Amino acid sequence: MWRIRHVLAERQTAWENSLSDFKENYSDLVADFENGYLNADDSLDAEMEARLERFLNAFYGIKQAEDISPSVVNTNFINGVKVAAKLKLARFEGTLDQTSAEAFTEGPRDVIEAYELYLAPHSPEGIQSTASALLNKRNDSPNYTPIPKYLEIEVLSNHIKEMIGEEKPAEL
């Protein structure tokens, strides 16, 4: 029994030490992943998709898109979705048509666009299709204002509810 406790104590200590190392090297780890992801050969798209999923799970706690519910939306989740959208756009920017490439040079306008890009299939066609759909939405509502940061959690939660078919909460 004491051996089990000893092993568990060692693991606990190692885990606590790794957390401090993680915090110190966070930006380096993210930059290293981004560099590897963006510079990988096009033939490795399937592997890069899996790496992106693991990265999002490890750094932001985001599981697979199929498992997302409105209750998981928090600041960390939103940051992960924005990073995923930015990375997907950057990886496939050379394959976007000129209109889409110009419209998304700054990235997604708000959290809803970022979420749609996060959900887009990890392929040039998937990103192009989603970018085109987002451009159509932009053109349909020219007076649209991006969602402010303080409303992102609520708006994205409601958007996910609508997508999965739950009823929207009653307006106050």
Secondary structure, 3 states (H helix, E strand, C coil): CHHHHHHHHHHHHHHHHHHHHHHHHHHHHHHHHHHHHHHCCHHHHHHHHHHHHHHHHHHHCCCCHHHCCHHHCCHHHHHHHHHHHHHHHHHHHHHCCHHHHHHCCCCCCCHHHHHHHHHCCCCHHHHHHHHHHHHHHHHHCCCCCCCCHHHHHHHHHHHHHHHHCCCCCCCC
